[in-house]
Amino acid sequence: ASILPEERAHGVALLNIGASSSNVVMYDGDTLMCAQGIPLGGDTLTFDICRAHNLMREEAERLKHAHGCALVGFSADNIVIELPAE
C-alpha cells in the first residue's frame, strides 16, 4: 500500500491486514509517528469465526469475504447473516 504526500500532510494512519500479521503506520506531515507490526491477521479472524459458529474454515472464509467490512457506513447496522445448518 502507499500513502500519497497530500494524505501525509493532513495526518494519516494505514493498517495493512495480512494473513498472519498486520502492520500499521501513522504520519503527521512528513513525520513518521509510528510503525508497528501486530501478530494478528485475517487468519485469526477466520479461526475465531470457525470456533464461535462451529463452521469449516472454507465457510468461515466465505462469510468473512462476503460480509466483512472495516469502514463505518459501508454496511447496514441491522444486517442478518444466515449461517449454514449444523
HELIX and SHEET records of a PDB file:
HELIX    1   1 PRO A    5  HIS A   10  1                                   6    
HELIX    2   2 GLY A   42  HIS A   53  1                                  12    
HELIX    3   3 ARG A   57  HIS A   67  1                                  11    
SHEET    1   A 3 VAL A  12  ILE A  17  0                                        
SHEET    2   A 3 SER A  22  ASP A  28 -1                                        
SHEET    3   A 3 THR A  31  ILE A  38 -1                                        
END                                                                             
